Amino acid sequence: ARFDLVVVSRYLQRDLFADLQASIVPGGAVIYETFTINQRALGRPPASADHLLEPDELRRRFDGFEVLFYEEVTDPDALARLVARSRS
């Protein structure tokens, strides 16, 4: 299936990025938010590297998309947030 909008909140499974991107119609959008490695310093889960983004990783994962918004914050949780539009 293909979608106009995909929303992912506080979930990271790196091997799904290609399928997620392919599921968005041209001109469709993705809103994605999940934890970064800075979450470890806050002493709250998740703590596994499998569930934490490296700095700027989320933006790099959507190379080829038009990034409309991107930020990484550390309060109250360490999160990366992205809104991007598919170009193809």
C-alpha atoms as an extended CHARMM CRD file, in Angstrom:
* protein
*
        88  EXT
         1         1  ALA       CA              0.0000000000        0.0000000000        0.0000000000  PROA      1               0.0000000000
         2         2  ARG       CA              1.0420000000        3.6250000000       -0.5130000000  PROA      2               0.0000000000
         3         3  PHE       CA              0.1060000000        6.4920000000        1.7530000000  PROA      3               0.0000000000
         4         4  ASP       CA             -0.1960000000       10.2810000000        1.6800000000  PROA      4               0.0000000000
         5         5  LEU       CA              1.0700000000       10.4800000000        5.2470000000  PROA      5               0.0000000000
         6         6  VAL       CA              3.0630000000        8.1680000000        7.5150000000  PROA      6               0.0000000000
         7         7  VAL       CA              3.4740000000        8.9770000000       11.2190000000  PROA      7               0.0000000000
         8         8  VAL       CA              6.0210000000        7.2250000000       13.4310000000  PROA      8               0.0000000000
         9         9  SER       CA              6.2270000000        8.1000000000       17.1060000000  PROA      9               0.0000000000
        10        10  ARG       CA              8.9240000000        6.8770000000       19.4770000000  PROA      10              0.0000000000
        11        11  TYR       CA              9.7620000000        3.7750000000       17.4860000000  PROA      11              0.0000000000
        12        12  LEU       CA             12.9670000000        2.8010000000       15.7050000000  PROA      12              0.0000000000
        13        13  GLN       CA             13.5620000000       -0.2350000000       13.5390000000  PROA      13              0.0000000000
        14        14  ARG       CA             16.2720000000        0.7210000000       11.0740000000  PROA      14              0.0000000000
        15        15  ASP       CA             15.5840000000       -2.0720000000        8.5910000000  PROA      15              0.0000000000
        16        16  LEU       CA             12.1180000000       -0.5990000000        7.9400000000  PROA      16              0.0000000000
        17        17  PHE       CA             13.3100000000        2.7870000000        6.6460000000  PROA      17              0.0000000000
        18        18  ALA       CA             13.4680000000        1.7220000000        2.9710000000  PROA      18              0.0000000000
        19        19  ASP       CA              9.9810000000        0.1810000000        3.0600000000  PROA      19              0.0000000000
        20        20  LEU       CA              8.5970000000        3.1740000000        4.9210000000  PROA      20              0.0000000000
        21        21  GLN       CA             10.0040000000        5.5760000000        2.3260000000  PROA      21              0.0000000000
        22        22  ALA       CA              8.7060000000        3.4470000000       -0.5510000000  PROA      22              0.0000000000
        23        23  SER       CA              5.2300000000        3.4660000000        0.9770000000  PROA      23              0.0000000000
        24        24  ILE       CA              4.8490000000        7.2460000000        0.6660000000  PROA      24              0.0000000000
        25        25  VAL       CA              3.2580000000        8.5650000000       -2.5490000000  PROA      25              0.0000000000
        26        26  PRO       CA              5.0470000000       11.3290000000       -4.4840000000  PROA      26              0.0000000000
        27        27  GLY       CA              4.3410000000       14.5490000000       -2.6390000000  PROA      27              0.0000000000
        28        28  GLY       CA              3.2930000000       12.5870000000        0.4500000000  PROA      28              0.0000000000
        29        29  ALA       CA              4.7960000000       13.2520000000        3.8460000000  PROA      29              0.0000000000
        30        30  VAL       CA              6.3380000000       11.5640000000        6.8410000000  PROA      30              0.0000000000
        31        31  ILE       CA              6.2730000000       12.7880000000       10.4190000000  PROA      31              0.0000000000
        32        32  TYR       CA              8.8310000000       10.9150000000       12.4990000000  PROA      32              0.0000000000
        33        33  GLU       CA              9.8800000000       11.2840000000       16.1300000000  PROA      33              0.0000000000
        34        34  THR       CA             12.0490000000        8.9570000000       18.1650000000  PROA      34              0.0000000000
        35        35  PHE       CA             14.7720000000        8.8540000000       20.7790000000  PROA      35              0.0000000000
        36        36  THR       CA             18.4260000000        9.8080000000       20.2960000000  PROA      36              0.0000000000
        37        37  ILE       CA             21.5110000000        8.5180000000       22.0930000000  PROA      37              0.0000000000
        38        38  ASN       CA             21.2680000000       11.5340000000       24.3930000000  PROA      38              0.0000000000
        39        39  GLN       CA             18.3860000000        9.7310000000       26.1270000000  PROA      39              0.0000000000
        40        40  ARG       CA             20.9690000000        7.6380000000       27.9810000000  PROA      40              0.0000000000
        41        41  ALA       CA             22.2010000000       10.7140000000       29.8630000000  PROA      41              0.0000000000
        42        42  LEU       CA             18.6800000000       11.2610000000       31.1910000000  PROA      42              0.0000000000
        43        43  GLY       CA             18.7220000000        7.8370000000       32.8700000000  PROA      43              0.0000000000
        44        44  ARG       CA             15.4250000000        6.7300000000       31.3310000000  PROA      44              0.0000000000
        45        45  PRO       CA             14.6990000000        4.0710000000       28.7350000000  PROA      45              0.0000000000
        46        46  PRO       CA             15.3330000000        3.1890000000       26.0600000000  PROA      46              0.0000000000
        47        47  ALA       CA             19.0350000000        2.5660000000       26.5660000000  PROA      47              0.0000000000
        48        48  SER       CA             19.9080000000        0.0770000000       23.8050000000  PROA      48              0.0000000000
        49        49  ALA       CA             21.7390000000        1.4750000000       20.7730000000  PROA      49              0.0000000000
        50        50  ASP       CA             19.2490000000       -0.4840000000       18.6620000000  PROA      50              0.0000000000
        51        51  HSD       CA             16.5430000000        1.9530000000       19.7900000000  PROA      51              0.0000000000
        52        52  LEU       CA             18.4960000000        5.2240000000       19.7950000000  PROA      52              0.0000000000
        53        53  LEU       CA             19.4050000000        7.4370000000       16.8530000000  PROA      53              0.0000000000
        54        54  GLU       CA             22.8810000000        8.8280000000       16.3530000000  PROA      54              0.0000000000
        55        55  PRO       CA             23.1880000000       12.6220000000       15.8940000000  PROA      55              0.0000000000
        56        56  ASP       CA             21.5540000000       13.7210000000       12.6090000000  PROA      56              0.0000000000
        57        57  GLU       CA             20.8020000000       10.0830000000       11.6820000000  PROA      57              0.0000000000
        58        58  LEU       CA             17.0830000000       10.6710000000       11.1730000000  PROA      58              0.0000000000
        59        59  ARG       CA             17.6740000000       13.4840000000        8.6750000000  PROA      59              0.0000000000
        60        60  ARG       CA             20.2670000000       11.3610000000        6.8190000000  PROA      60              0.0000000000
        61        61  ARG       CA             17.8240000000        8.4460000000        6.6340000000  PROA      61              0.0000000000
        62        62  PHE       CA             15.4890000000       10.6760000000        4.6190000000  PROA      62              0.0000000000
        63        63  ASP       CA             18.0850000000       11.8910000000        2.1430000000  PROA      63              0.0000000000
        64        64  GLY       CA             16.2100000000       12.5060000000       -1.0930000000  PROA      64              0.0000000000
        65        65  PHE       CA             13.1360000000       13.8010000000        0.7260000000  PROA      65              0.0000000000
        66        66  GLU       CA             12.4460000000       17.5120000000        1.1160000000  PROA      66              0.0000000000
        67        67  VAL       CA             12.9670000000       18.1710000000        4.8320000000  PROA      67              0.0000000000
        68        68  LEU       CA             10.3710000000       20.6900000000        5.9880000000  PROA      68              0.0000000000
        69        69  PHE       CA             11.2710000000       20.5680000000        9.6800000000  PROA      69              0.0000000000
        70        70  TYR       CA             14.0100000000       18.9390000000       11.7210000000  PROA      70              0.0000000000
        71        71  GLU       CA             15.1520000000       19.2680000000       15.3040000000  PROA      71              0.0000000000
        72        72  GLU       CA             16.8760000000       17.3420000000       18.0470000000  PROA      72              0.0000000000
        73        73  VAL       CA             15.9250000000       18.1690000000       21.6330000000  PROA      73              0.0000000000
        74        74  THR       CA             17.0260000000       16.9230000000       25.0450000000  PROA      74              0.0000000000
        75        75  ASP       CA             14.2230000000       18.0980000000       27.3250000000  PROA      75              0.0000000000
        76        76  PRO       CA             12.1210000000       16.4730000000       28.6420000000  PROA      76              0.0000000000
        77        77  ASP       CA             13.2580000000       13.5310000000       26.4680000000  PROA      77              0.0000000000
        78        78  ALA       CA             16.0930000000       13.2980000000       23.9380000000  PROA      78              0.0000000000
        79        79  LEU       CA             14.2580000000       13.1580000000       20.6190000000  PROA      79              0.0000000000
        80        80  ALA       CA             14.8230000000       13.7470000000       16.9300000000  PROA      80              0.0000000000
        81        81  ARG       CA             11.8200000000       15.1110000000       15.0460000000  PROA      81              0.0000000000
        82        82  LEU       CA             11.3690000000       15.2890000000       11.3080000000  PROA      82              0.0000000000
        83        83  VAL       CA              8.7000000000       16.3370000000        8.8450000000  PROA      83              0.0000000000
        84        84  ALA       CA              9.6080000000       15.5750000000        5.2380000000  PROA      84              0.0000000000
        85        85  ARG       CA              7.9510000000       15.3420000000        1.8260000000  PROA      85              0.0000000000
        86        86  SER       CA              8.6260000000       12.6680000000       -0.7750000000  PROA      86              0.0000000000
        87        87  ARG       CA             10.0490000000       14.0220000000       -4.0190000000  PROA      87              0.0000000000
        88        88  SER       CA              9.4770000000       10.8910000000       -6.0550000000  PROA      88              0.0000000000
